[in-house]
Amino acid sequence: MTPEPACPPQPAPWIPDRWSWIGRLPGVGPTLLRVRDRVLASPLLTGPRRAALASRIYMAASLIIRMVVNLGVLVLIARGLGPTEFGFISTVFAYAGFAGLVTDFGFSVKTLRDIGAEPHRGASLLAASLSVKSLLTIPVVLAGLAAIAILPLPNASRIAGAMLGAGVLIGSIGELALVGYRSLNRFADETRLVLWTSVIYAAVIGVIMLSHGGVVMIGLGFLATRIGFALAAIHGARKLFPGQPITMSGGRQILASLRGSVTWAVDNGINYLNAQIDSLVVVAVLGLTAAGIYQAGGRFVLAALAMGAVLTNVHIPALSAEAGSVRMSPRERRMILEFLGVGGLFALFFVVCGPLLTHFLLGDKFAAVNVLWPGFGAFLIARYLAAAFGAALAAQGRPALRIAGQVAGIVTISVGFWLTLPRFGLLAAPWIMALGGVATTAIYAWGRLSPGFNRQVDDPEI
């Protein structure tokens, strides 16, 4: 029998064939194509490994799109408004972000884990999460409007603050809807959604800043684009579960979801405080101008931390399927090394290139941020290591251990700020945040590596 001719290696489905134009490049084109095909034909890139790599590529693409757009908008706003008004906008974002986590009620992590473990119930789980979040958003928005009304602010700042805060809260509903994409490994669809909504957001804010619009116009543009993003994300999520409509849940199911998510809600809120308490404290102790300088550097750091959320979203569904083991699995060990490597690279980048970011992007008004870059680097390493062990605990259904670690971090940070901020000012803030990350990591690692780890489970659904 004549053997069939060997089939040439085929491009991976996540690398479209339209990239074949590379082969037409003069001189190097055919060589590049041969290298690509050999890499894709490697046993290391087959089956689950290829799918995992594809997930990381698309999630990284989403992250890069968000980072570029958000940092570009940040630079435009900071250079256009200066430290004081930029400090006001950053402070509104920080407080509204915390309020958004209150309305989230821990569903961003819990729903990701639950759908990963029970995909056949995906539509009902996501619908219950979105229903609770939508209902909780209404009173939180009203409370925020009442708080802004009684603060001693100019009318323009009140209007802008109301729109910025509402935009953050409404946009967070869309962020929760994206959990449906991630839990089903529909990362390509999420990337497309993030791309076109981010382009619209950047265009709107860019036009406002280039036309010298003030804080009110920035607030209006931000609110309009976040509403559009939330509607697009929910509409797309409806298509993820054929034959399983995503509709408003009934009162009994909403109450059951609330009861089952209390510990996750506490964990989520404390996690946010642990990472962003500096944004809330610096403005209260040192004023809006100092907050604006600190946040100019801090926003770059927050963008770098977003990669931790990407890695968490990739690893939690897979780890949830093998939950219950006392010993750390090879996947968990690789995950921790991956987190540590990414955090170390970001830290090195900011230590070396931070002054260049200040000079070329932020401008001379923000020169004081240069002394903060080494502390920001230490903070990134501590937070990434904490995020790695935190993802392992989340996949195992151990929110109580996560809460204990977050509380340890917040106590460390609070005491550190009380002792150092009045004396050393902004210089102390990132180092104290890094120390809080070390405290959180210590609790997480002790909890996960303890011999009695699986003797009890905090979440009864596992």
C-alpha positions in Angstrom: 0.0 0.0 0.0 1.3 3.4 -0.9 1.6 5.6 2.1 -0.3 8.8 2.1 1.8 11.9 1.6 2.5 13.7 4.9 0.3 16.8 5.4 2.1 20.0 5.9 1.7 21.7 9.3 -1.5 23.7 9.4 -1.7 27.1 11.0 -3.5 27.2 14.3 -7.1 28.4 14.2 -6.2 31.4 16.3 -3.7 32.6 13.7 -5.8 33.5 10.6 -4.6 32.4 7.2 -4.6 36.0 6.1 -1.2 36.3 7.8 0.2 34.4 4.8 1.2 37.8 3.4 4.3 37.3 5.6 5.5 34.7 3.1 5.6 37.4 0.4 8.1 39.6 2.3 11.3 39.8 0.1 14.1 37.5 1.3 12.8 36.5 4.8 9.2 35.8 4.1 9.4 32.0 3.2 11.8 31.5 6.1 9.4 33.1 8.6 6.6 31.0 7.4 8.6 27.8 7.8 9.5 28.8 11.3 5.9 29.6 12.1 4.7 26.2 10.8 7.3 24.3 12.7 6.5 26.0 15.9 2.8 25.4 15.4 3.4 21.7 14.6 5.4 21.2 17.8 3.9 18.7 20.3 4.2 21.4 22.9 1.5 23.3 21.0 -1.1 20.6 20.5 -4.4 19.9 22.2 -4.9 21.6 25.6 -1.6 23.4 25.4 -2.6 25.1 22.2 -6.0 26.1 23.6 -4.4 27.5 26.7 -1.9 29.5 24.6 -4.7 30.8 22.5 -6.6 31.9 25.6 -3.5 33.8 26.9 -3.0 35.4 23.5 -6.5 36.7 23.3 -6.6 37.8 26.9 -3.2 39.5 26.5 -4.6 41.3 23.4 -7.6 42.5 25.4 -5.3 43.7 28.2 -3.0 45.5 25.7 -5.9 47.2 24.1 -7.3 48.4 27.5 -3.8 49.4 28.7 -3.0 51.5 25.6 -6.4 53.2 25.5 -6.7 53.9 29.2 -3.1 55.1 29.5 -3.5 57.3 26.4 -6.7 58.8 27.8 -4.9 59.2 31.2 -2.0 61.1 29.5 -4.4 63.4 27.7 -6.4 64.2 30.8 -3.4 64.7 33.1 -1.6 67.0 30.6 -4.7 68.9 29.8 -6.0 69.4 33.4 -2.9 69.4 35.6 -2.3 67.6 39.0 -5.2 69.1 41.0 -8.1 68.4 38.6 -6.6 65.1 37.6 -6.4 64.3 41.3 -10.2 65.0 41.6 -11.0 62.7 38.6 -8.7 59.9 40.0 -10.3 60.2 43.4 -13.8 59.9 42.0 -12.7 56.8 40.0 -11.2 55.3 43.2 -14.3 55.7 45.3 -16.7 54.7 42.5 -14.5 51.7 41.8 -15.0 50.6 45.4 -18.8 51.2 45.2 -18.8 49.1 42.0 -17.3 46.2 43.9 -20.0 46.5 46.5 -22.6 46.1 43.7 -20.5 43.3 42.2 -21.0 41.3 45.5 -18.1 39.0 44.6 -19.8 37.6 41.5 -16.8 38.4 39.2 -14.8 35.7 40.9 -17.5 33.3 42.0 -19.4 33.2 38.7 -16.2 32.6 36.8 -15.4 29.6 39.0 -19.0 28.3 39.1 -19.5 28.4 35.3 -16.1 26.8 34.8 -17.2 23.9 37.1 -20.8 23.7 35.8 -21.0 25.1 32.2 -24.4 23.5 31.6 -25.8 26.1 34.2 -23.9 29.0 32.7 -26.9 31.1 31.6 -28.8 30.9 34.9 -25.6 31.6 36.9 -24.7 34.6 34.9 -28.3 35.9 34.8 -28.5 35.7 38.6 -25.2 37.6 39.0 -26.3 40.3 36.6 -29.7 40.6 38.2 -28.2 41.1 41.7 -25.6 43.6 40.4 -28.2 45.6 38.5 -30.5 45.9 41.5 -27.7 46.8 43.8 -26.4 49.5 41.4 -29.6 51.6 41.7 -29.3 52.4 45.5 -25.5 52.8 45.3 -25.9 55.4 42.5 -28.5 57.3 44.5 -26.3 57.2 47.6 -23.4 58.5 45.5 -25.5 61.4 44.1 -26.5 62.3 47.6 -22.9 62.3 48.8 -21.8 64.5 46.0 -24.6 66.9 46.6 -23.5 67.6 50.2 -19.8 67.9 49.5 -18.3 71.4 49.4 -17.6 71.3 45.6 -18.1 73.7 42.7 -21.2 72.9 40.6 -19.1 71.8 37.7 -17.2 69.3 39.9 -20.5 68.0 41.3 -21.9 67.4 37.8 -18.7 65.8 36.6 -18.3 63.7 39.7 -21.9 62.4 39.4 -21.4 61.4 35.7 -18.0 59.8 36.3 -19.2 57.8 39.3 -22.3 56.6 37.4 -20.2 55.7 34.4 -17.9 53.5 36.6 -20.9 51.7 38.2 -22.8 51.2 34.9 -19.6 50.0 33.2 -19.0 47.5 35.9 -22.2 45.7 34.9 -20.6 45.2 31.5 -17.4 43.9 33.1 -19.4 41.3 34.9 -21.1 40.2 31.7 -17.6 39.5 30.3 -17.2 36.8 32.8 -19.5 34.7 30.6 -17.0 34.9 27.7 -14.0 34.0 30.0 -15.7 31.0 31.7 -16.5 29.5 28.3 -13.0 30.3 26.8 -14.6 32.7 24.3 -11.6 35.0 24.6 -11.6 35.9 20.9 -15.1 37.3 21.1 -14.3 39.3 24.2 -11.2 40.8 22.5 -13.3 41.9 19.5 -15.8 43.6 21.9 -13.1 45.2 23.9 -11.4 46.5 20.8 -14.3 48.4 19.2 -15.7 49.8 22.4 -12.3 51.0 23.5 -11.7 52.7 20.2 -15.0 54.6 20.6 -14.1 55.5 24.2 -10.7 56.8 23.1 -12.1 58.8 20.2 -14.8 60.5 22.3 -12.4 61.5 25.2 -9.7 62.4 22.7 -12.0 64.8 20.8 -13.1 66.4 24.1 -9.5 66.9 25.3 -8.3 68.2 22.0 -11.2 70.7 22.0 -10.1 71.8 25.5 -13.3 70.4 27.2 -13.5 70.7 30.9 -14.4 68.1 33.6 -18.1 68.2 32.8 -17.6 67.3 29.1 -15.1 64.5 30.2 -17.8 63.2 32.6 -20.5 63.2 29.9 -18.2 61.4 27.4 -17.2 58.8 29.9 -20.8 58.1 31.0 -22.0 57.8 27.4 -19.2 55.4 26.4 -19.6 53.2 29.5 -23.3 52.8 29.0 -22.6 51.7 25.4 -20.0 49.2 26.6 -22.4 47.7 29.2 -25.2 47.3 26.7 -22.9 45.7 24.1 -21.4 43.3 26.7 -24.8 42.1 27.9 -26.1 41.8 24.3 -23.1 39.6 23.5 -23.4 37.5 26.6 -26.9 36.5 25.6 -25.5 34.7 22.5 -23.1 32.6 24.6 -25.7 30.1 25.8 -27.9 28.9 22.9 -31.3 27.8 24.2 -30.6 29.3 27.6 -31.9 32.8 27.8 -30.4 35.3 30.1 -33.3 37.1 31.8 -33.9 38.9 35.0 -34.0 36.4 37.8 -36.9 36.0 40.3 -36.8 37.3 43.8 -36.1 33.9 45.4 -33.1 33.2 43.1 -31.7 36.6 43.7 -31.9 36.1 47.5 -30.3 32.7 47.2 -27.5 34.3 45.1 -27.0 37.0 47.7 -26.7 34.5 50.5 -24.3 32.3 48.6 -22.0 35.2 47.7 -21.6 37.0 51.0 -18.1 35.8 51.7 -17.1 36.4 48.1 -18.4 40.0 48.3 -16.4 40.6 51.5 -13.4 39.1 49.9 -13.8 41.3 46.7 -14.3 44.5 48.7 -11.4 43.9 51.0 -9.2 42.9 48.0 -9.9 46.3 46.4 -9.2 48.2 49.5 -5.9 46.3 49.9 -4.8 47.3 46.4 -6.3 50.8 46.3 -6.4 52.1 49.9 -3.6 54.5 49.0 -5.9 56.3 46.5 -8.5 56.8 49.2 -6.0 57.9 51.9 -3.5 60.1 50.1 -6.2 62.6 49.0 -7.6 62.8 52.6 -4.1 63.3 54.2 -2.1 65.2 51.5 -4.7 66.9 49.3 -5.9 66.8 45.7 -2.6 68.0 44.2 -0.5 65.3 45.9 -3.2 62.8 45.0 -2.9 63.8 41.3 0.8 63.4 41.3 0.6 60.0 43.0 -2.2 58.8 40.8 -0.4 59.8 37.6 2.2 57.1 38.4 -0.3 54.8 40.1 -2.5 54.6 37.1 0.4 53.1 35.1 0.9 50.6 37.9 -2.9 49.7 38.0 -2.7 49.0 34.2 0.2 46.6 34.9 -1.8 44.9 37.6 -4.5 44.2 35.0 -2.4 41.4 33.7 -2.8 39.6 37.0 -6.6 39.7 36.4 -6.0 38.2 33.0 -3.9 35.3 34.4 -6.5 34.8 37.1 -9.3 34.5 34.6 -7.3 32.0 32.6 -6.3 29.8 35.5 -9.3 29.7 37.8 -11.7 27.7 35.6 -9.1 25.0 35.0 -8.0 24.9 38.6 -11.6 24.7 39.8 -12.0 21.4 37.9 -9.2 19.8 39.9 -10.0 21.4 43.3 -9.8 19.5 46.5 -6.1 18.3 46.5 -3.9 19.1 49.5 -0.8 19.2 47.4 -0.3 21.9 44.9 -0.7 20.6 41.4 1.8 21.1 38.6 -0.6 23.6 37.1 -0.7 25.6 40.3 3.1 25.7 40.6 3.4 26.9 37.0 0.8 29.5 37.6 2.7 30.9 40.6 5.9 31.1 38.6 4.0 32.8 35.8 2.6 35.4 38.1 6.0 36.1 39.7 7.7 36.4 36.4 5.2 38.8 35.0 5.2 40.9 38.2 9.0 41.0 38.1 9.2 42.1 34.5 6.7 45.0 35.2 8.6 46.0 38.3 11.9 46.2 36.4 10.3 48.2 33.6 8.9 50.9 35.9 12.2 51.1 37.9 14.2 51.6 34.7 11.8 53.4 32.4 9.5 55.2 34.9 11.4 58.5 34.6 11.1 58.3 30.8 7.3 57.9 31.2 7.2 61.0 33.4 9.3 63.1 31.0 7.7 62.2 27.7 4.1 61.4 28.7 3.1 63.2 31.9 5.2 66.4 31.6 7.2 68.6 34.0 4.1 69.2 36.2 4.4 65.6 37.4 8.1 65.4 37.9 7.7 64.6 41.6 6.4 61.1 40.6 9.9 60.0 39.7 10.9 59.2 43.3 7.9 56.8 43.6 8.9 54.4 40.8 11.1 52.0 42.9 8.3 51.7 45.5 5.8 51.0 42.8 8.1 48.2 41.5 8.2 46.6 44.9 4.5 46.9 45.2 3.9 45.1 41.9 6.1 42.1 42.8 4.2 41.8 46.2 0.8 42.1 44.6 1.5 39.6 41.8 2.7 37.0 44.2 -0.4 37.6 46.4 -2.6 37.3 43.3 -1.1 33.9 42.4 -1.9 32.3 45.8 -5.2 34.2 45.9 -6.2 32.6 42.6 -5.3 29.1 44.0 -7.5 29.8 47.0 -10.4 31.1 44.9 -10.3 28.0 42.7 -10.4 25.8 45.8 -13.4 27.8 47.2 -11.6 29.3 50.2 -12.8 32.9 50.4 -12.4 33.0 54.2 -8.6 32.5 53.9 -8.5 35.2 51.2 -10.4 37.5 53.6 -7.9 36.8 56.3 -5.0 37.7 54.0 -6.7 40.9 52.8 -7.4 42.0 56.4 -3.8 41.4 57.3 -2.7 43.5 54.4 -5.1 46.4 55.2 -4.1 46.4 58.9 -0.4 46.6 57.8 -1.1 49.4 55.3 -3.3 51.4 57.7 -0.7 51.3 60.5 2.1 52.1 58.0 0.3 55.1 56.6 -0.5 56.4 60.1 3.2 56.2 61.1 4.8 57.4 57.8 2.5 59.6 55.6 2.5 62.7 57.9 6.3 62.5 58.2 7.6 61.3 54.8 4.7 62.2 52.5 4.2 60.6 49.1 7.6 58.8 49.2 6.4 56.4 51.8 3.0 55.4 50.2 4.1 52.8 47.6 6.6 51.1 50.0 3.8 50.8 52.6 1.5 49.3 49.9 4.3 46.8 49.1 4.6 45.8 52.7 0.8 45.2 52.9 1.2 42.9 49.8 3.8 40.9 51.6 1.5 40.5 54.6 -1.3 39.3 52.4 1.0 36.9 50.6 2.2 35.4 53.8 -1.3 34.5 54.9 -2.3 33.2 51.5 0.8 31.0 51.2 0.5 29.7 54.7 -3.2 28.8 54.1 -2.6 27.1 50.7 0.5 25.2 51.8 -0.8 24.1 55.2 -1.1 20.3 55.6 -4.7 20.6 56.8 -5.7 22.7 53.8 -8.6 20.5 52.5 -10.1 19.6 55.9 -12.9 22.1 55.4 -14.2 24.1 52.5 -15.6 27.6 53.0 -17.9 27.5 50.0 -20.4 24.7 50.3 -21.0 24.5 46.6 -17.6 22.8 46.0 
